[in-house]
Amino acid sequence: FDTEPSLYTVKAVLILDNDGDRLYAKYYDDTYPTVKEQKAFEKNIFNKTHRTDSEIALLEGLTVVYKSNIDLFFYVIGSSHENELMLMAVLNCLFDSLSQMLRKNVERRALLENMEGLFLAVDEIVDGGVILESDPQQVVHRVALRGDDVPLTEQTVTQVLQSAKEQIKWSLLR
């Protein structure tokens, strides 16, 4: 039984919809190595938590902190001996970051339209299970910076045209 302090505090970050289906899942270790096992765990966790108002659960030997909003369920999972406050800080940071990025409209459709922002935000908060950031302002700022240097191939036509207009305008103003 390993109770050595470790930086690897987060085992998974999950977002499920109000039917318990996966919208986002990132597992940081091999507690559930196959997708089948992961989905079974997600169903179990959803069934145990979707009707309750609490924000913490012990399930399958893991500490689960969670929060729901409209049609989304957010979960941060750690080992059974993990500090719930640390896991809660990750959960709140993720939720508050998404809330700012989605202009307080944290619901399924808005999230699906901004999956790239979600991926970037989770990567800023947790890396390989290690908590890097718990300040949503910093996360939103870094996501915005990383969004600015999108390669040309991934920009939309509108963005490219806007950029071209700006460059032409500045060349005419010289």
Phi, psi and chi 1 to 4 in degrees:
 res  aa     phi    psi   chi1   chi2   chi3   chi4
   1 PHE       -  115.9 -173.2   62.0      -      -
   2 ASP   -96.0  111.1  179.2   32.4      -      -
   3 THR  -118.2   18.2   54.0      -      -      -
   4 GLU   -61.9  138.0  -79.6  -70.2  -55.8      -
   5 PRO   -62.0  141.4   -7.3   12.4      -      -
   6 SER  -144.7  149.5  167.3      -      -      -
   7 LEU   -76.2  -19.3  -71.8  172.7      -      -
   8 TYR   -81.6   81.6  -62.7   93.1      -      -
   9 THR   -95.1  -29.8   51.2      -      -      -
  10 VAL   -99.8  125.9  177.6      -      -      -
  11 LYS   -92.7  -29.7  -71.9 -171.3  173.2  -71.8
  12 ALA  -163.6  152.8      -      -      -      -
  13 VAL  -124.8  125.2  174.4      -      -      -
  14 LEU  -129.1  146.6  -51.0  171.8      -      -
  15 ILE  -131.6  121.8  -59.5  176.3      -      -
  16 LEU  -116.9  154.4  -52.9  178.4      -      -
  17 ASP   -87.0 -177.7   66.0   13.6      -      -
  18 ASN   -75.7    4.2   53.9    1.0      -      -
  19 ASP  -104.3    0.5  -64.2  -38.5      -      -
  20 GLY    84.3   11.9      -      -      -      -
  21 ASP   -87.8  146.1  -65.3  -38.3      -      -
  22 ARG   -70.6  127.7  173.9 -167.1  -71.3 -164.5
  23 LEU  -105.1  -35.4  -65.2  177.5      -      -
  24 TYR  -150.4  137.2  175.6   85.3      -      -
  25 ALA  -150.2  129.7      -      -      -      -
  26 LYS  -134.2  115.0 -174.7  141.7 -170.8 -175.7
  27 TYR  -102.0  134.0  -71.6   83.0      -      -
  28 TYR  -102.9   -0.9  -64.5  102.7      -      -
  29 ASP  -146.4 -175.7   67.0    4.2      -      -
  30 ASP  -103.5   37.1   52.0    5.7      -      -
  31 THR   -59.9  -40.4  -54.4      -      -      -
  32 TYR  -124.6   88.7  -60.4   98.3      -      -
  33 PRO   -71.0  -29.1   18.6  -23.3      -      -
  34 THR  -106.2  156.7   66.6      -      -      -
  35 VAL   -60.8  -37.8  173.2      -      -      -
  36 LYS   -59.4  -45.9 -171.8  178.5  175.1 -173.0
  37 GLU   -65.8  -39.6  -71.5  173.1  -77.2      -
  38 GLN   -61.8  -46.9  -69.8  172.8    3.8      -
  39 LYS   -64.6  -37.3  -64.1 -109.8 -178.9  173.2
  40 ALA   -64.4  -42.9      -      -      -      -
  41 PHE   -62.8  -43.2  171.8   66.6      -      -
  42 GLU   -63.0  -41.6  -70.7  161.9   23.2      -
  43 LYS   -61.6  -45.6  -86.6  -71.5 -179.7 -142.9
  44 ASN   -59.9  -48.8 -171.9    8.4      -      -
  45 ILE   -62.5  -41.7 -153.9  172.8      -      -
  46 PHE   -65.1  -46.4  179.6   75.6      -      -
  47 ASN   -60.5  -33.4  -70.0  -24.9      -      -
  48 LYS   -80.1  -23.7  -66.6  -97.3 -167.6  -55.5
  49 THR  -114.6  -20.5   58.7      -      -      -
  50 HIS   -70.5  -15.4   78.4  -77.9      -      -
  51 ARG  -105.2    0.0  -74.6 -165.3 -156.2   91.8
  52 THR  -101.9  158.2   62.3      -      -      -
  53 ASP  -100.9   -4.3  -75.3  -24.6      -      -
  54 SER   -72.9  176.9   60.8      -      -      -
  55 GLU  -126.7   10.8   34.6 -172.3   46.7      -
  56 ILE  -143.6  144.7 -176.4  164.1      -      -
  57 ALA  -146.7  150.7      -      -      -      -
  58 LEU  -107.8  124.4  -73.1  169.5      -      -
  59 LEU  -146.5  129.0 -170.7   68.4      -      -
  60 GLU    49.7   38.9  -62.5 -177.2   22.6      -
  61 GLY    73.8   18.0      -      -      -      -
  62 LEU  -123.7  152.3  -61.7  169.6      -      -
  63 THR   -93.4  127.1  -58.3      -      -      -
  64 VAL  -122.5  121.0  178.1      -      -      -
  65 VAL  -108.4  143.4  -65.9      -      -      -
  66 TYR  -151.5  163.8   57.8   97.2      -      -
  67 LYS  -153.3  143.2  169.6 -176.6 -131.7  139.1
  68 SER  -120.9  152.4   65.5      -      -      -
  69 ASN  -149.6  122.0 -169.1   61.9      -      -
  70 ILE    49.3  -99.1  -52.0  171.8      -      -
  71 ASP  -118.8   25.9   54.5    0.0      -      -
  72 LEU  -126.8  146.1  -62.6  173.8      -      -
  73 PHE  -123.1  123.4  -72.0   82.0      -      -
  74 PHE  -104.5  132.7  -63.8   82.5      -      -
  75 TYR  -131.4  138.1  -61.0   91.4      -      -
  76 VAL  -124.0  128.7  174.5      -      -      -
  77 ILE  -118.6  134.7  -67.4  130.1      -      -
  78 GLY  -135.5  178.7      -      -      -      -
  79 SER   -71.3  168.2   67.8      -      -      -
  80 SER   -65.2  -25.5   58.1      -      -      -
  81 HIS   -97.1   13.3   58.7  -93.5      -      -
  82 GLU   -78.2  150.3 -158.1   48.3   69.2      -
  83 ASN   -72.4  117.3 -177.3  -25.6      -      -
  84 GLU   -61.9  -32.9  -61.5   86.7    4.3      -
  85 LEU   -65.9  -36.0  -65.4  174.8      -      -
  86 MET   -65.7  -44.7  -67.0  -73.4  -77.1      -
  87 LEU   -65.3  -39.1  -62.7  174.2      -      -
  88 MET   -64.2  -36.9 -150.1   66.8 -159.7      -
  89 ALA   -61.6  -40.1      -      -      -      -
  90 VAL   -64.9  -46.8  171.7      -      -      -
  91 LEU   -59.7  -48.8  179.7   65.4      -      -
  92 ASN   -64.9  -38.7  -70.5  -29.7      -      -
  93 CYS   -62.9  -45.6 -179.0      -      -      -
  94 LEU   -61.1  -48.8  173.3   62.2      -      -
  95 PHE   -63.0  -46.8 -175.4   83.1      -      -
  96 ASP   -66.9  -35.8  -65.3  -15.8      -      -
  97 SER   -64.0  -47.9  -59.8      -      -      -
  98 LEU   -63.6  -38.2  -72.7  173.6      -      -
  99 SER   -59.1  -42.6 -174.4      -      -      -
 100 GLN   -69.9  -43.7  -74.9 -178.9   42.1      -
 101 MET   -65.9  -33.5  -72.8  159.1   50.4      -
 102 LEU   -98.4   16.1  -58.8  173.8      -      -
 103 ARG    51.2   52.4  -66.5  177.1 -175.4   79.5
 104 LYS    67.2    4.3  -54.0 -116.2 -178.8  -76.8
 105 ASN   -98.6   65.4 -173.1   23.5      -      -
 106 VAL   -85.8   88.7 -176.1      -      -      -
 107 GLU  -145.3  170.1   46.5   87.6   31.1      -
 108 ARG   -52.4  -51.3 -175.0  174.6 -168.8  -91.1
 109 ARG   -64.0  -45.2 -170.2  159.8  151.9 -115.8
 110 ALA   -62.4  -39.2      -      -      -      -
 111 LEU   -65.7  -45.3 -173.9   70.4      -      -
 112 LEU   -62.2  -30.5  -71.1  173.4      -      -
 113 GLU   -78.0  -12.5  -72.0  170.0    0.3      -
 114 ASN  -129.1   43.3 -165.9    0.0      -      -
 115 MET   -62.7  -35.8  -72.1  -56.9  -84.0      -
 116 GLU   -59.6  -43.1 -176.5 -175.4   -6.4      -
 117 GLY   -63.0  -38.8      -      -      -      -
 118 LEU   -62.3  -47.9  166.8   63.8      -      -
 119 PHE   -58.0  -46.2  -71.3  126.8      -      -
 120 LEU   -63.4  -43.0  -68.5  172.4      -      -
 121 ALA   -62.3  -47.0      -      -      -      -
 122 VAL   -61.9  -39.9  172.7      -      -      -
 123 ASP   -65.0  -30.9  -73.2  -13.5      -      -
 124 GLU   -74.7  -31.4  -71.7  -63.6  -23.6      -
 125 ILE   -83.9  -46.3  -60.8  167.3      -      -
 126 VAL  -130.2  133.0 -178.4      -      -      -
 127 ASP  -126.3  112.4 -178.6   26.5      -      -
 128 GLY    61.2   23.8      -      -      -      -
 129 GLY    97.9   -8.9      -      -      -      -
 130 VAL   -94.3  130.1  178.6      -      -      -
 131 ILE   -76.1  122.6  -59.6  170.5      -      -
 132 LEU  -102.9  -32.8  -61.3  178.6      -      -
 133 GLU  -149.2  141.0 -174.3   59.2   74.0      -
 134 SER  -129.5    9.1   61.3      -      -      -
 135 ASP  -102.5  110.5  177.4    5.8      -      -
 136 PRO   -59.4  -32.0    2.1   -6.7      -      -
 137 GLN   -59.3  -45.0  -63.1  -65.6  -25.9      -
 138 GLN   -64.0  -42.6  -74.4  -64.8  -38.9      -
 139 VAL   -62.2  -49.6  172.3      -      -      -
 140 VAL   -60.3  -41.8  171.9      -      -      -
 141 HIS   -61.3  -46.9  177.1   68.3      -      -
 142 ARG   -67.8  -38.1  -70.5 -164.4 -166.3  120.3
 143 VAL   -63.2  -41.6  167.0      -      -      -
 144 ALA   -61.9  -42.3      -      -      -      -
 145 LEU   -62.9  -44.4  -74.7  178.5      -      -
 146 ARG   -69.9  -28.6  -75.7  171.1   66.9  177.2
 147 GLY   -70.8  -26.7      -      -      -      -
 148 ASP   -70.7  -33.1  -72.1  -14.3      -      -
 149 ASP   -98.2   48.6   47.6  -71.4      -      -
 150 VAL   -73.2  130.8  178.3      -      -      -
 151 PRO   -60.7  152.6    5.7   -9.8      -      -
 152 LEU   -54.2  -36.0 -159.7   57.3      -      -
 153 THR   -66.0  -24.0   54.1      -      -      -
 154 GLU   -98.4   -1.7  -67.4  178.1   18.3      -
 155 GLN   -80.2  151.9  -70.4 -177.2    0.7      -
 156 THR   -79.7  162.4   63.4      -      -      -
 157 VAL   -57.5  -40.7  175.7      -      -      -
 158 THR   -59.6  -44.0  -43.1      -      -      -
 159 GLN   -63.2  -41.6  -72.3  171.4  -45.6      -
 160 VAL   -64.7  -45.1  173.1      -      -      -
 161 LEU   -62.1  -42.5  -72.5  173.0      -      -
 162 GLN   -60.4  -44.9 -170.6   60.5   40.4      -
 163 SER   -62.6  -41.8  175.8      -      -      -
 164 ALA   -64.4  -43.0      -      -      -      -
 165 LYS   -58.1  -45.9  -81.3 -175.9 -163.8  168.2
 166 GLU   -58.7  -46.6  -70.0  -69.9  -46.4      -
 167 GLN   -64.4  -41.1  -71.9  173.0   -2.7      -
 168 ILE   -64.7  -45.1  -68.0  168.5      -      -
 169 LYS   -57.3  -46.6 -173.1  168.5   80.0  179.3
 170 TRP   -67.9  -34.9  -75.2  110.9      -      -
 171 SER   -70.0  -31.8   65.6      -      -      -
 172 LEU   -74.2  -28.5  -67.0  173.6      -      -
 173 LEU   -80.0  -13.3  -70.0  173.2      -      -
 174 ARG   -69.1      -  -80.4 -167.7 -165.3  132.2
